Amino acid sequence: MRASQGYEEASVAGFVLSLIALAILGISGWLGGKLAYRYGVRVADEQAQREGFTH
């Protein structure tokens, strides 16, 4: 933090980029949850990985 600078010197562009990053993070988490819980997409278990995963 820059304690010597006031709040009015904070960059609006930095704040907007932080909001965009937060939105992307939330959307990716929502999509990941949807893939895992609704469609059952997951990492193959260890036995299937050893044998070579074939679909």
Helices and strands as residue ranges (DSSP letters): G 7-9, H 12-33, I 34-38, H 46-51
